[in-house]
Amino acid sequence: MVKRAPAYYKENPADLELFSDMEDARAKFDAILESSFDGIFITDGDANVIMVNRSYEVVSGLRREQVMGRNMRSLVKEGVVSQSGSLLALERREPVTIEQEFQTGKRAIVTSTPTFDERNNVVMVVTNVRDVTELYDLKEQLVKKDELTQRYFSEIEIIRKQIIGEQDLIAVDKTTLHMLHMVNKVAKLDTTVLLLGETGVGKERIATYIYKNSRRSNERFIKVNCGAIPANLMESELFGYERGAFTGANKEGKMGLFEVADNGTIFLDEIGELPLDMQVKLLRVLQEQEVERIGSDKPIKINVRVLAATNRNLEEMLKEKTFREDLYYRLNVFPVVIPPLRERKDDILPLAKSLLEQLNKKYGLKKEFTQSAVVEMLGYHWPGNVRELKNIVERAIIMSNENQITASDLPIRANWLPREVAAETFDQSLNLKSLVEQLELSYIDRAYERFHNVRAAAESLQMDAATFVRKRKKYTEKYVVQK
C-alpha cells in the first residue's frame, strides 16, 4: 500500500476514502499479479519492497520472505541481487532495463518503470522480470517491455480507482426481483447488455452485479463514463495512441481502455453521449473485436465483453439522427430496463436502512429513523431515485441533533395525492382509505415529535387524546416496518 502524507489527503479526500478499506482491492490486485507469467516486483518511492508475485520467486530462485519489506540498497549491498533497476529508475526518473543476477545464480532481464503522483513525486516502481533463458530474441523482448509494463501499471491504477467490492444489491420489491431474474439469465453469457433507466436508478450497480456473476469475474472490469471524457480525448482514451502520434502525447505511447480490458469486461456508461464519429469507431470494435491506436495502421485483436448504459431515449435519438441505427442494434442485444425507485416502493425502506447502517458505521453513530421519517420517505416520489435517497439519508444524519431522525430532518415532503392520483395513473386501482390513513399517521407523528406529549399533540390536531393514541397505534402497526 502506498503511504501518503496527511496533507495529500486534505487535498484529495476521495483517495483517503478509497484507501480506507483495501481488503477487497488488495485481493484483486494480488489476483492480477499472481496470474502473470512474468515476475512482478514493486517497490515504493523509497525503494522498499512492497509486492512480489509467485513468478518472481520462480525466475529469481528467491523466496518471497527474503525480499519483502527490505530496502533495495540493502539487498544490493548484501549481494542478494547484483544491481537494482528500481534504484536506477528512482535516480533517473524514467524506465530502465538491465540484466540482473541473483545470489541463486539465476539471471534475468528486468524493466523498472517509475510511476508519479500529481506532484511529480515517484510513488512506486513497477518492475517486470523475465528469465533470460526464455528470451529467444533480446531485441524483440526490449520492444515489448514498454507495452507489458504499461499494462501492469494500467491495471493497478484502474483497480486503485475502482474498488470492486460493493455490497450486494438490495431487492425486496417484486419489480426489482423480476428485473434481477432477467439479469441473472444473461450474466453468465458473453452477450452485450444495454442497461436503460433514469438517472440515479443504479445502472452502474447492475453492471457490477453482471460482472461479478459472469464467467469473466476474475478478469478486469473497466468503467468508462462516456459523458465525462472530452470529445477531443475520447479516441485516445478508448483506443490509445502510438508514441509521437500527436503533440503532447506520452513519448512511450498509451494503451486504450479497450486494450486494458482485454479478456475482461468494459462498461460504457452514458453511451448516448458518444459523438457520431466515435460511434462509427465503436461499432467497428464491436463487430471486428479489434482496435486501432491513433498513429497506427495495425489493428490489435481484443476479447472484451461490453456492457452499456444510458438514461437517454435512444429510439428518439435514432429519429433525430444523433445515434447510429447500426450501433443501436449492436448494443441492444439484451436490453434491461431498471425501474425508477417510485415504481419499486418496497425497496425504499430496506435501501434507506442499509444506507443508514453504512453511514452509522462510517461515522461511529447510532441513529435511526422515526415512524414519521419512514412515512415521509414512503410517500415521496424520489425523482432522483437511489442516488437522491443516498444523499437525503446522509443529509438527514448531519441535520438531526439526536439519535432519532424525524420527518423534519428530511429535506423532502411526501407528495401523496398529486402523485398517487395523477391523470396518467388514475385508471389504476387506488386504495384511498390507505392513503388517508398514512397521511393521518404522518401528521400524528409530527405533532407528537413537536409537543412530546399526547394531550398537547392531540389538541393541536383537534382530536381527543384517546383517539390520538388509538389511531397512532393502529396505523403504526399497519404501515410502519419495524426493525
N, C-alpha and C positions, 0 to 999 in steps of 0.2 A: 504493500500500500504506500502511495506517495505521500510523504509528510509535507504539509504546507504551513507557512507562518500564519498566526492568528489574524494579521492584517489582511491577508488574502481572503479569508472567509468573510470579513466585514464587507469587502467589495464584491464578493461572489457568494452570497448566501445559498444559492441553489446548489453549489458544489458541496457545501457543508452538509446539506440535507442528503445529497446523493451519496456521500461517503460515510454517513452516519450508520448505515447498515449495509455492510458489504458482503454478507454471508452468501446470498444468492448470486450476486455478481461475481464473487470470487470463484464459486463453483463452476460457473460457465466460463470464466476466464481460464481456469485450470483445465477444463474440458478441451478448449481450443488448443492450449499449449501441449497437452498430453497427446492429442491426436496428430500432432505434426510429426512427419517422418524425420525432419531436420531437428538438430538440437537448438533449443532456445535458451538464452542466458540473459537475464535482465538485472541491471544494477540501478540504484537511484542516482541522483545528481552528485552524490559524494563518493561514488564508486563502491557502495556497499551492495553485496549480492542480495537481491530480494526475491528472485524466482529462477528456477531451472526446471526443465522438463525431463521426462524419462529418456528421451532420445539423446539428450546431452550426456547423461550418465553412460549410455551405450557407446557414443562416439568418443568420449574422453577417457572412459575407464575409471572415472572418479565417482565416488558416492556423493549423493546429494548433501549429506550432512558434513562433508569435508569443505564445502564452499558456502553453504547458506549462512547469511549473516556476517560473513567475512568481508574485509575490505580488499580490493584488488591489489593494492600496493603490498599488503602483507602476503598475498598469495604469490605474487611475482618474487618477492624477497625470499620466500621460503622454497621457491622452485616448484611449486605446485603447477604453475604454468610458466612457459618461457617468457612470454610478453603478453601484455593486455591490450586488446582492441578497445575495450571500454575506456581505459585511461587515455589512450591516444585520441579517441573520439571526443572525450571531455576537453582535452587540451586544444584540439584543432577546431572543435565545434562543427564538425562535418563528418559524413560517413567515412569509415576507414576499413580497408580489407587487408588482413595479414595472414601469414601462416603461423600457426601456433603449435607448440609441442607441450604435452602434458607429462607429469612425472611418471605416468604409467608407461611412457614410451610411445603412446599414440600421437598422431599428428592430424591437424585439421585446418581447413580454411575457415576463417571467421570474418564476418562482416558486422561491424558495430555501428549503429546509427543513433545519434543523439536526438532526443525529442525536446521541444521547448514549450514553455508556457507563454502566456500573453505578454509577459515582461521580458521575454527572450532569455530566460534562465533555463539551463538544462535541468529537466526534472527526472529523466531516466535515460538509460542507454539500452537499446534492444539489440542483442547480438544473435545473428544467425550462424549456426555451426554445422559444417558438413565434413564428413570423413574424406580425407584426401584420396583414399583408395577407391572411393565411389565416383571420383571425378574422371570422366572419360576425356573430357576436353576442358582444361582450366580456363581458356579464354571464353568459351561458351558459358561456363558457370559464373564468371565475373559479370557477364552481360545480364544474366538472370537475377543476380543478387539484389539489385535495386527493387525489382518487382516483388521478390519474396519478402524482403524486409518491410517494404511499404504495405504489403498485405497484412503482415502480422501487426504492424502498428495501427493500421486502419481498423482491424478487428478489435484491438484492445481499446482504442479511443471510442469506437461506437458503443461497445459494451459498457464502458465507463459512463457514457451519457445516457444509455438506455438500459436501465436496470429491469430485467425481465423477471419479475417476482411479485407481481401484483396479486392481491387477494382474489380468491375465486369470485366469479360473478354471483350476485345475489339475484335469485329468480324465484319469486313466490307466485306472482300473477300468472294466470293461465296463458295470457297473451305472450308473455316473455318465455314461458316454458315451451310454447308451440314454436316460437322463433328459434330457440336453442335446439329444439328437436331437429329442425332443418339444418342448423349449423353443424350439429354432430354428424349428420349423414355425409356432409361434404368435407369435413375437417381432415379425414384420413386419406382423401384423394388429392391429386395434384391439380384439381380443377381451379380455374381462375374464378374468384369470388368478388362480386361487386356489392358493397355494403351501402345501403341507402337510408337516409333518415335525417331529421332535423339536427341543427347544431346542438351539441351537448348531450345527445342521447347515448353516447358510449360506443361509437363506431370503432375507435381505437382499441377499446377493451375487448370487443368482439373479435377484432382482428388478432389480438394477442391470444385470445381463447382458441381460435382456429389454429394458430401456430403451435401453441402448447400441446394440442391434441392431434397434431399432424405427424406424418412419418419423418418430417424434417425438423422435429423439435430439438434435435441435438445439433443442428446446424445454425447458421447465423440468421437473425431476424432483423432486418434493416427497415427503419421507419423513415419515410420521406414526406414532408409536408410540401406539396407542390405549390401551395399558395404563399409559402414563406420564402421561396427561393426567387431572387430577382431574375427577370426574363433573360438578361444578358449572361447570367451564370448558370442557367438551367442545364444547358447541354453539357458543359464541363463537369457539373456536379453529378449528373446522372451517368454520363458515358466516359468521363475522363479526358485526358489530353496527353499528347506526347511532349517530350522535352522541346522547348523552343517553339511551341505551337503558336504562341501569341505573346505580346509584350506583357510583362508582369507575371507570366506563368512560372510555376515552380521549375527550376532548372532540371530537376530529375523527372519531370512529368508527374502525372497523378492518375490513380485508378478512379474510375467512376463507381457510384454506389451499386450499380448493377453487377460490376465485377466483384466488388466486396461481398455481395450477396450470393455469389456463385455456390450452387448446391444447397442454398438455403431458401429463405422467403423474403420478398420485398413487399412492403406495404406502402402504396401510393395514396396518401390521404389528400383530400381536396383535389381529386383528379380533374374536376370540372374547371379548375383554374389554369390548366395547361394551355399555353398558346398553340395556335393551329400548326405552326411549323414543328413544334415539339411533338404534337400528336402524331404527325407523319412518322417521325423517327421512333416514337414509342411503338407504333404499330409494327414497324419492321422488327423491333426487338421481340415482340410477342409472336410474330409469325415465324421468324427465322431463328430465334433463340441465339442471337449474336449481337454484339455491339461493336461500334467503330469509334475509336477515340478521335478527338479533334487533332488534325495534323497527321492522321494516318489513313492509309487506304487498305489496311489489313484488318479484316473482321476478326473478332475474338469470340469464340464459342462460349456460351454460358448455359447453365442449367438452373433456372430460377422459377420458383412458384410466385405468382403475382396475386396480391390482394389489393383491391382498390376501394375507395370510399368517397362519397360526396354528399353534400346537403342540397345540391342544386338539382333541378329537374332536367335531366339530360335529354329527355324526349323533346322538351321545349327548346333546348339548345340545338337539337338537330334541325328543327324547323327554322330557327334563326341562323342556321349555318355557322354556329360558333363551336360546334363539336362535330367531329367527323363520324359519319354513319358507320364506316367500316371498323373504326376503333371501338365505337359503342357496342357493336355486336361481338367484337372480340373480347371485350371486358365483361359483357352481360351474359356470360355463360351460365352463371348461377347467382342470380340476384337475391339478396337478403334485405328485407325491409325491417329496420329496427323501429318499433313503435315508440312514440313520444311518451313521456312519463305520465301525462294526463290520461293515457289510454291503458295504463297498467297500474291502477291505483293501489293494488295490493302490494306493490313493490315499494311504495313511498315510505311507509314507516320502517320496514326492515332496512332499507337503504339509509334512512336518516339515523337509525340507531347504530348501524355499523359505522357510519362516518363519525358519529359522536364518540363511539368507543375508541376509534383510532385516534381522534384528537385528544380525548382524555388521557390516553396512554402517552401521546406525544408531549403534552404539556403538563402531565402529572396532576390532572384534575379528576373530579368525581361528579361531574354534572350530569343531570338527567332532565328529560322533557316532562313538563306537567301535562295534565289532561287537556288544558286549553291549548297548549302549543301543538299537541297531537292533532286536535280537531282543526286547528288553523292550517296545518300542513296538509291534512287530508282534503280540505276544501279549496286549496289553492290550485290554480291552473297550470303552474310551472312552465311558462313559455320558454325558459332556458334549460329545461329538462334536468338531467342528473348533474350537469355542471353547475346550474343555478342552485340546486339542492345542496351541493357541497359547499358553495360559497355562503349560503344562508346559514347552514349549521355552524360553520366556522365563525361567522359574524355574530351569531347568537351566543356562542361561548364567550366571545370578547365582551359583548354588551351586557350579559347577565351578571348581576352583582353577587348573587347567591349560587348555591349548587343546583337550584331549580331554574330551568329555562322556561319562562312563561310565554304566552302569546304576545305580550307587549315587547318581548326581547327579539321577536322575529320581524324583520323589515318587510313583511308581506301581509296581505289581508285576504282571507278566504273570499272567493267570489262565487257564492253558492248559486243564486238564481240566474244571474246573467249568463254563466257558462252552461249550467245544467239544463236550462230550458231555451237555449239558443235555437234560432229558427232551423238550422241545419240538423239539429238533433231532436227536434220536437216530435218527430214521428217515432222515436224510440220510447220504450216503456220507462216512465219515471215514477219513483216512489216519493210522492210529495210529502207524505207523512214522515218518512225517514229524514228528508231534507230539513223539514221544520224542526224535528226533534234534535238533530245535530246542531242546528243554528241556535236553538234554545240552550243546549249544553254549553256552547261556546260562550254565550252571554252570562250564563250562570257561573261558569268557572272564572271568567274575567271579573265579575262582581265580587266573588269570594276572595280572589287574589288582591283585589283593591282594598276591601274593608276588613279582611281577616276574621270576620265572624259572621255566622249565619243570619242573625237578625238584621244587621245593617245591610248585608248583601241582598237579602230578600226584599227589604223595604225599597232599596234602590231600583229594583225591578218591579215594584208594586205587586209583590207576591207575599203570601204568608210564609212563615218560617217552615212549617210542616210540609207545605207543597214544594218549597225550595229544596229541602233535604230529600224528599221522596223522588223528585224528578232528577236531581243530581245523581243519586244512587242508581236509579233505573237506567238513565241514559249512559252513564259511565260503564256499567256492566254490559250494555248492549253495543256500544260503539267504540270504546277505547280498548285497544290491545294492551293487555297487561304485560309487564316484564316477567 
